[in-house]
Amino acid sequence: MGLDGIGRGGLPLAPMRPVEVEAGGGTKTFQIANGTAPAAPGGEVSAPVPIPKTPLERLRAGEINRDGYLDLKVDDAVAHLQGLRPEELDEVKTALRGQLASDPALVHLVSQVEGKDAT
């Protein structure tokens, strides 16, 4: 007796579809997984789109400081509140930022990432 998919070689691959690309005076056909685009218009291969870094990764890389990290987290947390007036949104952001700045677990995490002691 077994469970579906366990011990059978992993997840199934995305379905493949043929794509024709004109390059060098001829047409070539490639098989690609659905949802990917290997070539830009005109036939040249496009560069991969970089995956944006998370705020924590940016903090670890030294791209932002603690305040920048908190600002990004607050902006992310209130992104769904588009219908609020600017004054109301600022109140929510201020309250949320205050809670995040005083959260002991977050203070400890950020201090570890920055290489400082959380005292």
C-alpha positions as CSV (number, residue, x, y, z in Angstrom):
1,M,0.0,0.0,0.0
2,G,1.4,3.4,-0.9
3,L,0.5,7.0,-1.1
4,D,0.1,8.8,-4.4
5,G,3.3,10.2,-5.8
6,I,5.6,9.0,-3.0
7,G,8.6,7.1,-4.2
8,R,7.8,7.6,-7.9
9,G,10.6,9.9,-9.0
10,G,9.5,13.4,-7.9
11,L,7.1,15.9,-9.3
12,P,5.9,15.8,-12.8
13,L,7.5,18.1,-15.3
14,A,5.6,21.0,-16.9
15,P,4.0,20.1,-20.3
16,M,6.2,21.0,-23.3
17,R,5.1,22.9,-26.3
18,P,6.9,23.7,-29.6
19,V,8.1,27.2,-30.2
20,E,9.5,28.4,-33.6
21,V,12.3,31.0,-33.5
22,E,13.7,32.8,-36.6
23,A,17.4,33.2,-36.4
24,G,20.2,33.3,-39.0
25,G,18.0,33.2,-42.0
26,G,16.1,30.1,-40.9
27,T,13.5,28.9,-38.5
28,K,14.3,26.5,-35.6
29,T,11.8,24.8,-33.4
30,F,12.5,24.3,-29.7
31,Q,10.5,22.4,-27.0
32,I,10.0,24.6,-23.9
33,A,8.0,24.3,-20.8
34,N,4.7,26.2,-20.7
35,G,5.0,29.6,-19.2
36,T,8.6,30.3,-20.3
37,A,9.8,32.6,-23.1
38,P,13.2,31.7,-24.4
39,A,13.4,34.3,-27.2
40,A,12.7,38.0,-27.5
41,P,11.0,39.4,-30.6
42,G,13.5,39.2,-33.4
43,G,15.0,35.9,-32.5
44,E,17.6,36.8,-29.9
45,V,17.6,34.9,-26.6
46,S,16.5,37.2,-23.8
47,A,18.4,37.3,-20.5
48,P,16.8,35.7,-17.5
49,V,14.8,38.0,-15.3
50,P,16.4,38.4,-11.9
51,I,14.4,37.3,-8.9
52,P,14.0,40.3,-6.6
53,K,15.7,39.9,-3.2
54,T,13.6,39.7,-0.1
55,P,14.0,42.5,2.5
56,L,15.9,40.1,4.8
57,E,18.3,39.1,1.9
58,R,18.9,42.8,1.2
59,L,19.6,43.5,4.9
60,R,22.1,40.6,4.9
61,A,23.8,41.9,1.8
62,G,24.2,45.3,3.4
63,E,22.0,47.0,0.8
64,I,19.6,48.4,3.4
65,N,19.9,49.1,7.1
66,R,17.5,48.2,10.0
67,D,15.2,51.2,9.3
68,G,15.1,50.4,5.6
69,Y,14.2,46.8,6.5
70,L,11.4,47.9,8.7
71,D,10.1,50.3,6.1
72,L,10.0,47.6,3.5
73,K,8.2,45.1,5.8
74,V,5.6,47.8,6.7
75,D,5.0,48.7,3.1
76,D,4.6,45.0,2.2
77,A,2.2,44.5,5.1
78,V,-0.1,47.4,4.1
79,A,0.1,46.9,0.3
80,H,-3.5,45.5,0.3
81,L,-4.9,48.6,2.0
82,Q,-5.2,50.7,-1.2
83,G,-8.7,52.1,-0.3
84,L,-7.6,54.0,2.8
85,R,-7.1,57.7,2.8
86,P,-3.4,58.8,3.0
87,E,-3.8,59.9,6.7
88,E,-5.4,56.6,7.7
89,L,-2.7,54.7,5.9
90,D,0.0,56.7,7.7
91,E,-1.6,55.9,11.0
92,V,-1.6,52.2,10.3
93,K,2.0,52.3,9.1
94,T,3.2,54.2,12.2
95,A,1.4,51.8,14.5
96,L,2.7,48.7,12.7
97,R,6.3,50.1,12.5
98,G,6.2,50.8,16.2
99,Q,5.1,47.2,16.9
100,L,7.7,45.7,14.6
101,A,10.5,47.9,16.0
102,S,9.7,46.7,19.6
103,D,9.1,43.0,18.8
104,P,11.9,41.1,20.7
105,A,12.1,38.3,18.1
106,L,12.4,40.7,15.2
107,V,15.0,42.8,17.1
108,H,17.0,39.7,17.8
109,L,16.8,38.5,14.1
110,V,17.8,41.8,12.7
111,S,20.6,42.2,15.2
112,Q,22.0,38.7,14.2
113,V,21.8,39.6,10.5
114,E,23.6,42.9,11.2
115,G,26.2,41.1,13.3
116,K,25.4,42.9,16.5
117,D,24.4,41.6,19.9
118,A,20.7,41.9,20.7
119,T,20.9,43.4,24.1
